[in-house]
Amino acid sequence: MASGDYGSQAPGARRVLVVGGGIAGLGAAQRLCRHPAAPHLRVLEATARAGGRIHSEPSFGGVVEVGAHWIHGPSQANPVFQLAAEFGLLGEKELSEENQLVETGGHVGLPSLCRTSSGASVSMELVAEMASLFYGLIDQTREFLNAAETPVPSVGEFLKKQIRQQVARWTENEETKKLKLAILNSFFNVECCVSGTHSMDMVALAPFGEYTVLPGLDCTFSGGYQGLTNHIMASLPKDVMVFNKAVKTIHWNGSFQEAALPGETFPVLVECEDGSCLPAHHVIVTTPLGFLKEHQDTFFEPPVPAEKAEAIRKIGFGTNNKVFLEFEEPFWEPDCQLIQVVWEDTSPLKDTAPPLQDAWFKKLIGFLVLPPFESVHVLCGFIAGLESEFMETLSDEEVLFSLTQVLRKVTGNPQLPAPKSVLRSRWHSDPYTRGSYSYVAVGSTGDDIDRLAQPLPAESAGAQLQVLFAGEATHRTFYSTTHGALLSGWREADRLIHLWDLQTPQPRPRL
């Protein structure tokens, strides 16, 4: 027998449980609530807040994004942009047609200021030249999408092979060549943050071009990204969200009963960490891929079929963290938006990696200047991969000390005051996330994303759509994005709605 807190429910009503209250789960719930069949619905969220990897935190006298930062490709084809506009969460500039038409190719804009790790200023012409080379090569990687074979397995190896050929043609002195390679290395680090990976050598070359970039100049929410998920949540009936309800095991393909509804059986039973068991007709799983990787052996009973288990193992899932530093006074110019740090003596063509504890900060790509709050000035550093995960093991004091040293060298000012405070994300340590977002790793393809998205049990007329899967890692062309996550939630809600519409007897035509 099962113990569930569903309140009163009409016999025969369809019971749906959504596991995870991120934007995929919230989007699915909102869509289902609007259906005339009015399913009996609960969203089970393991933590005390909704939003998942969208997490805006009040800090420094304003709001900072600990999770998702931008709307990528804010234009008519982006449902996150559409919703944000509908809810009145964006400003005039973000909504302007001009902004929506900008084609960025998915590339990060050039920095306002570029300094080497020893404090030398780097000419913006040189940075622009290396950016043009690097992003030109990134664009070339997309040409392998439907190729019968690729010259190398990974994006990283392809880039390095092409760069070696370029270096052979460079005519500058050794010093300049070294600087150009160090600048290129910083672009590799930027791309690791974009892809949420430790190294571009881990990202598969053939499917890389399948990721789709929407038009529009990436924009942010002045009041915080979480305003979006709060609005979606506010549209749900009041008892739909259940917080601090971590799921332990999803038992599927069974025949479960509940004391309150004798005679009715349910194919799925969701067992929670607190010991409660909730029976359901359908469960939509929206947990991050990092969580599934860690728990898939115990999370499903019976285990998922071999090819889905293999897809969970093969698709990449990495870490990209942020470090926010608060300053009493800015040491940068008023119009400065992005400070790029070029680590001297680094090169994408060098394979040696120093021990993490000595050089973790060298993966830092630089600092984004956040719009000032009142009289507070904040820089946001980005760092991906194993270095980012190592940073999570350090104390705030250790991080603050290391980054103060870095900034003193970069600015050439040994007396630069230390930041007043530090705030950072720890996505890898988060037990319900275990990283930031997915990428198509070497050894996997877009087909694995589709396999992950397939409902259970696999095609079977008698036992339909017991366990469905949503989340950014299940969207073949928009993985790693909030709009991919939202669309995947809508997709699974629509899959259920379609099933219910087929099952609803149609009135017979009157003769």
C-alpha positions in Angstrom: 0.0 0.0 0.0 1.2 3.5 -0.6 1.1 6.6 1.6 0.4 9.7 -0.4 -0.7 13.2 0.5 -2.9 14.0 -2.4 -5.9 15.4 -0.5 -9.3 14.5 -1.9 -9.3 13.3 -5.4 -11.9 12.0 -7.7 -11.5 8.3 -8.6 -10.2 7.9 -12.2 -8.5 11.3 -12.3 -5.1 11.1 -13.9 -2.3 11.5 -11.4 0.9 13.1 -12.5 4.1 13.7 -10.5 6.8 16.0 -11.7 10.2 15.4 -10.2 12.2 18.6 -10.0 11.0 22.2 -9.8 13.4 23.8 -12.3 12.1 25.6 -15.4 11.5 22.2 -17.2 9.3 20.9 -14.3 7.5 24.2 -13.8 6.9 24.6 -17.6 5.4 21.0 -17.7 3.2 21.6 -14.7 1.9 24.9 -16.0 1.0 23.3 -19.4 -0.7 20.4 -17.7 -2.7 22.6 -15.3 -4.3 24.3 -18.2 -5.6 21.1 -19.7 -9.4 20.6 -19.4 -8.8 17.0 -18.1 -7.3 18.8 -15.0 -4.9 16.0 -13.9 -4.1 15.6 -10.2 -0.7 17.1 -10.2 2.3 17.6 -7.8 5.7 19.0 -8.4 8.2 17.3 -6.0 11.2 19.7 -5.4 14.1 18.3 -3.4 15.2 21.7 -2.0 13.4 24.6 -0.3 13.1 26.8 -3.5 11.9 26.5 -7.1 14.0 27.4 -10.1 16.7 24.7 -10.1 19.7 26.0 -12.0 18.0 29.4 -12.3 19.0 30.9 -8.9 19.0 34.7 -8.3 20.3 35.7 -4.9 19.9 39.0 -3.2 23.4 40.2 -2.4 25.7 43.2 -2.5 22.6 45.4 -2.3 21.2 44.0 -5.5 20.5 40.6 -7.1 23.1 38.4 -8.6 22.7 35.3 -10.8 24.3 32.3 -9.1 22.9 30.1 -11.9 21.6 30.9 -15.4 22.8 34.4 -16.4 21.6 35.3 -19.9 18.7 34.7 -22.2 20.7 33.2 -25.1 19.2 34.4 -28.4 16.4 36.6 -27.1 14.2 36.7 -30.2 10.8 35.5 -31.4 11.8 31.8 -31.5 12.9 31.8 -27.9 10.1 30.9 -25.4 12.0 32.2 -22.4 12.3 35.6 -24.1 8.6 35.5 -25.0 7.5 34.7 -21.4 9.9 37.3 -20.0 8.4 39.9 -22.3 4.9 38.8 -21.4 5.6 39.0 -17.7 7.1 42.5 -18.1 10.6 41.4 -16.9 12.7 43.0 -19.7 13.6 46.6 -20.5 13.1 48.6 -23.7 16.6 47.8 -25.0 16.2 44.1 -24.5 12.8 44.1 -26.3 13.9 46.3 -29.2 13.7 44.7 -32.6 17.3 45.8 -33.3 18.4 43.6 -30.3 16.4 40.6 -31.5 18.0 40.7 -35.0 21.7 40.7 -33.9 23.5 37.5 -35.1 26.3 36.6 -32.7 26.9 33.1 -34.0 26.9 32.1 -30.3 30.3 33.8 -29.8 31.1 35.8 -26.7 31.8 39.5 -27.3 35.3 41.0 -27.1 36.6 42.3 -23.8 36.8 46.0 -23.0 40.2 45.5 -21.4 42.7 42.7 -21.8 45.7 42.3 -19.4 48.3 39.6 -19.0 48.8 37.9 -15.7 51.9 40.0 -15.0 50.0 43.3 -15.7 51.0 44.1 -19.2 48.3 45.6 -21.4 47.4 43.5 -24.5 46.6 45.4 -27.7 42.9 45.1 -28.6 43.9 44.6 -32.2 45.8 41.5 -31.3 42.9 40.2 -29.2 40.5 40.9 -32.1 42.8 39.1 -34.5 43.0 36.0 -32.3 39.2 36.1 -31.6 38.6 36.2 -35.4 40.9 33.2 -35.9 39.4 31.2 -33.0 35.8 31.8 -33.8 36.4 31.3 -37.5 37.7 27.8 -36.6 34.7 27.2 -34.2 32.4 28.1 -37.1 34.3 25.5 -39.3 33.6 22.8 -36.7 29.9 23.0 -37.6 30.7 21.8 -41.1 31.2 18.2 -39.9 27.6 17.8 -38.8 26.6 15.4 -41.6 30.0 14.4 -42.6 30.6 10.6 -43.1 33.7 10.9 -41.0 35.7 13.5 -39.0 39.4 14.1 -39.1 39.7 13.9 -35.3 37.1 12.9 -32.6 36.9 16.2 -30.6 36.4 19.9 -31.2 39.6 20.6 -29.2 41.8 18.4 -31.3 40.4 20.0 -34.5 41.1 23.5 -33.2 44.6 22.6 -32.1 45.4 20.9 -35.5 44.3 24.0 -37.4 46.1 26.4 -35.0 49.4 24.4 -35.4 49.1 25.1 -39.2 48.5 28.8 -38.5 51.5 29.1 -36.1 53.8 27.6 -38.8 52.9 30.7 -40.9 53.3 33.3 -38.2 56.3 35.6 -38.9 56.4 37.7 -35.6 59.2 37.4 -33.0 59.0 34.5 -30.4 57.6 36.9 -27.8 54.6 37.9 -29.9 54.0 34.3 -30.9 53.9 33.2 -27.3 51.5 36.0 -26.5 49.2 35.1 -29.4 49.1 31.5 -28.1 48.3 32.6 -24.6 45.4 34.8 -25.9 44.2 31.7 -27.9 44.4 29.7 -24.7 42.1 32.2 -23.0 39.6 31.7 -25.8 39.8 27.9 -25.2 38.9 28.6 -21.6 36.0 30.8 -22.6 34.7 28.0 -24.8 35.0 25.6 -21.9 32.7 27.9 -19.9 30.3 28.1 -22.8 30.2 24.4 -23.3 30.3 23.5 -19.6 33.2 21.2 -20.0 36.7 20.7 -18.6 38.4 20.6 -22.0 37.3 21.0 -25.6 39.0 17.7 -26.1 36.0 16.1 -24.4 33.5 17.7 -26.8 32.6 15.6 -29.8 33.3 17.2 -33.2 30.7 15.5 -35.5 27.6 16.6 -33.5 28.9 20.0 -32.4 27.1 21.9 -35.1 23.7 20.5 -34.1 23.5 22.9 -31.2 21.4 25.8 -32.6 22.1 29.4 -31.9 19.1 31.7 -32.0 19.4 35.3 -33.2 19.4 38.1 -30.6 21.9 39.9 -28.4 22.1 37.9 -25.1 20.4 39.8 -22.4 19.9 39.7 -18.6 17.0 40.3 -16.2 17.5 43.5 -14.2 15.4 42.1 -11.4 16.9 38.5 -11.5 16.2 35.5 -13.7 14.2 33.9 -10.9 11.5 36.4 -11.5 10.6 34.2 -14.5 10.3 31.0 -12.6 8.5 32.8 -9.8 5.9 34.0 -12.3 5.4 30.5 -13.7 5.1 29.1 -10.2 2.6 31.8 -9.2 0.3 30.6 -12.1 0.1 27.1 -10.6 -2.7 26.1 -8.2 -1.5 26.7 -4.6 -0.9 23.0 -3.5 0.9 21.8 -6.6 4.5 22.6 -5.4 5.8 20.4 -2.7 9.2 21.6 -1.3 11.9 19.6 0.5 10.6 16.4 -1.1 13.6 14.5 -2.4 12.8 11.5 -4.5 14.7 8.3 -3.7 13.4 5.7 -6.2 10.9 5.6 -9.0 9.2 2.2 -9.1 7.7 1.7 -12.6 5.9 -0.9 -14.6 4.1 -2.1 -11.5 0.6 -2.3 -10.1 0.4 -0.1 -7.0 -2.6 0.7 -4.8 -3.6 3.3 -2.3 -5.8 2.8 0.8 -7.9 5.9 -0.1 -8.8 4.5 -3.5 -9.5 0.8 -3.2 -9.8 -0.9 -6.5 -7.6 1.6 -8.4 -4.1 0.6 -9.5 -1.2 2.8 -10.5 1.7 1.8 -12.7 4.2 4.0 -11.0 5.1 4.6 -7.3 7.5 7.4 -6.3 9.4 6.6 -3.1 10.7 9.7 -1.3 13.7 10.1 1.0 11.3 10.9 3.9 9.7 7.5 3.6 6.5 8.6 1.9 5.3 6.8 -1.2 3.2 8.5 -3.9 1.5 6.4 -6.6 0.9 7.9 -10.0 -0.2 7.2 -13.6 2.6 9.3 -15.0 5.9 10.7 -13.7 7.9 13.4 -15.5 11.6 13.3 -14.4 13.3 16.7 -14.8 16.4 16.1 -12.6 19.7 17.3 -13.9 21.8 14.8 -15.9 24.6 15.1 -13.2 22.2 13.8 -10.6 21.0 11.0 -12.9 24.7 10.0 -13.6 25.3 9.6 -9.9 22.0 7.9 -9.0 20.7 6.0 -12.0 21.5 2.6 -10.5 19.2 3.2 -7.5 16.8 5.9 -8.9 14.8 3.6 -11.1 13.3 0.2 -10.2 13.5 -1.8 -12.4 16.6 -0.1 -13.9 16.2 1.8 -17.2 16.9 -0.2 -20.4 20.5 -0.6 -21.3 20.5 2.0 -24.2 19.0 4.7 -22.0 21.5 3.9 -19.2 24.3 4.1 -21.8 23.1 7.5 -23.0 23.1 8.8 -19.4 26.7 7.6 -19.0 27.9 9.0 -22.4 26.4 12.5 -22.6 28.8 15.0 -21.1 27.9 17.1 -18.0 30.4 19.6 -16.7 30.8 22.4 -14.2 30.9 26.2 -14.9 31.1 28.3 -11.7 31.0 32.0 -10.9 32.9 34.0 -8.3 31.5 37.4 -7.4 33.9 39.9 -5.8 32.7 43.1 -4.1 34.8 46.2 -4.2 34.6 49.5 -2.3 35.9 51.4 -5.3 36.2 50.3 -8.9 39.7 50.0 -10.3 38.3 49.8 -13.8 37.0 52.5 -16.2 33.3 53.4 -16.0 32.5 52.0 -19.5 34.4 48.7 -18.9 32.2 45.6 -19.3 34.6 42.7 -19.5 38.1 42.3 -18.3 40.0 39.5 -20.0 43.0 37.9 -18.3 45.6 36.3 -20.5 47.8 33.8 -18.5 51.4 34.1 -19.8 53.2 31.0 -20.8 50.0 29.1 -21.4 49.2 27.7 -24.8 46.5 25.4 -26.2 49.2 23.4 -27.8 50.8 22.5 -24.4 49.5 19.3 -22.8 51.1 19.7 -19.3 48.7 20.7 -16.6 50.2 21.9 -13.3 48.7 20.6 -10.0 45.3 22.1 -9.3 46.2 23.6 -6.0 49.0 25.7 -7.6 47.2 26.9 -10.7 43.4 26.4 -10.4 42.8 30.1 -11.0 44.5 30.0 -14.4 41.3 28.5 -15.8 39.5 31.8 -14.9 38.6 33.6 -18.1 38.5 37.1 -16.5 35.8 39.2 -15.0 32.4 40.5 -16.1 31.7 44.0 -14.7 28.1 43.9 -13.2 25.9 47.0 -13.4 26.7 48.9 -10.1 24.2 48.5 -7.3 23.8 51.8 -5.3 27.4 52.4 -4.3 28.6 48.8 -4.6 30.9 47.5 -7.4 30.9 43.8 -8.3 33.0 41.7 -10.7 31.9 38.3 -11.7 34.6 35.8 -12.7 33.8 32.6 -14.7 35.7 29.3 -14.4 34.9 25.8 -15.8 36.1 22.3 -15.5 38.2 20.5 -12.8 39.7 23.8 -11.7 36.2 25.0 -11.0 35.3 21.9 -9.1 38.6 22.2 -7.1 37.7 25.8 -6.2 34.5 24.5 -4.6 36.7 22.6 -2.1 38.5 25.8 -0.9 37.2 28.2 1.7 36.0 31.7 0.8 39.2 33.1 2.5 41.4 31.0 0.3 39.6 32.0 -2.9 39.6 35.7 -1.9 43.4 35.5 -1.1 44.2 33.9 -4.5 42.1 36.2 -6.5 43.4 39.3 -4.7 46.9 38.2 -5.7 45.8 37.7 -9.2 44.2 41.1 -9.5 47.2 42.8 -7.9 49.4 41.3 -10.6 47.0 41.9 -13.5 46.5 45.6 -12.5 50.2 46.1 -11.7 49.1 47.5 -8.4 50.5 45.6 -5.4 48.5 47.8 -3.1 45.1 47.1 -4.7 42.7 46.8 -1.8 41.3 43.2 -1.4 37.7 42.7 -2.3 35.3 43.3 0.6 33.5 40.1 0.1 33.1 37.0 -2.1 30.1 35.0 -3.2 30.4 31.9 -5.5 28.4 29.1 -7.0 29.1 25.5 -6.2 27.2 23.6 -8.8 29.3 20.4 -8.6 28.9 20.1 -4.8 25.2 20.6 -5.1 23.8 17.1 -4.3 20.8 17.5 -6.6 22.7 19.0 -9.6 26.3 17.7 -9.6 27.5 20.1 -12.2 26.1 22.9 -14.5 24.8 21.6 -17.8 25.3 19.1 -20.6 27.3 18.8 -23.7 27.7 16.2 -26.4 30.8 14.3 -25.3 33.3 12.3 -27.4 31.7 8.9 -27.9 28.1 10.3 -27.9 25.8 11.9 -30.5 22.5 13.8 -30.7 20.9 10.3 -30.8 21.9 9.8 -27.2 20.0 13.0 -26.2 16.9 11.6 -28.0 17.4 8.2 -26.2 17.5 10.1 -22.9 14.3 11.9 -23.8 12.4 8.6 -24.7 9.6 7.7 -22.2 9.4 4.4 -20.4 8.4 1.7 -21.0 9.6 1.8 -24.6 6.9 1.6 -27.2 4.2 -0.4 -25.6 0.5 0.1 -26.2 -0.7 -1.3 -22.9 1.5 0.6 -20.5 1.8 4.1 -21.9 4.0 7.0 -20.8 4.7 5.9 -17.2 8.0 7.7 -16.9 8.8 10.7 -19.1 12.0 12.7 -19.2 12.6 16.5 -19.6 15.4 19.0 -18.8 18.0 20.8 -20.8 20.0 17.5 -21.4 17.0 16.0 -23.3 16.8 18.8 -26.0 18.8 17.8 -29.0 19.5 21.3 -30.4 19.1 23.6 -27.4 20.8 21.5 -24.7 22.6 23.5 -21.9 20.0 26.4 -22.2 17.0 27.5 -20.2 14.9 27.7 -23.4 15.9 24.1 -24.1 14.8 23.1 -20.6 11.5 25.0 -20.9 10.7 23.5 -24.4 11.5 20.0 -23.1 9.0 20.4 -20.2 6.3 21.6 -22.7 7.2 18.7 -25.0 6.5 16.1 -22.3 3.3 17.8 -21.1 2.1 17.8 -24.7 3.0 14.1 -25.0 0.7 13.3 -22.1 -2.0 15.7 -23.3 -2.0 14.0 -26.7 -2.4 10.6 -25.0 -5.3 11.8 -22.9 -7.0 13.4 -25.9 -6.7 10.1 -27.7 -8.2 8.3 -24.7 -11.1 10.7 -24.3 -14.2 9.2 -26.0 -15.4 11.5 -28.7 -19.1 12.3 -28.8 -20.8 10.3 -31.6 -22.1 12.4 -34.5 -25.9 12.7 -34.4 -27.6 11.3 -37.5 
